[in-house]
Amino acid sequence: MPKDAKAILAAALLIAAGSMAAFAAVADEPADAATGNKLKSGLSPTVQLLQLMDTDKNGKVSKEEFMRFMEAEFDFADKNKDGQLDPVEMKKFVYRMNHPTSGTPRVRK
């Protein structure tokens, strides 16, 4: 595995590990009545990230869900489509991982 890929995977694993620890906070959150969407601005970025990754909505992120999410995020972050993240692309990627949004994730089911 290339050195850059290892660094990306290590960063992603740290983010995901934090997501698992914070999941308990989501269980008691009611879904938004209008949209059914549980992503709320009051939730921590970690909890929001977990919700974006958990495509089968079982409250956990499988390795398959995690890898699918990270592949989609990598492809999105690789703006010049060269198969590598340069320092500027990586900085934006790390920011996005720490500031998830309530938008539609780029993950295919």
Protein Blocks (a to p, Z undefined) as FASTA:
>chain_A
ZZklmmmmmmmmmmmmmmmmmmmmmmmpccdfklopabdfkbcfklmmmmmmmmnonopa
cfklmmmmmmmmmmmmmmnonopacfklmmmmmmmmmmccfbdcfbdZZ
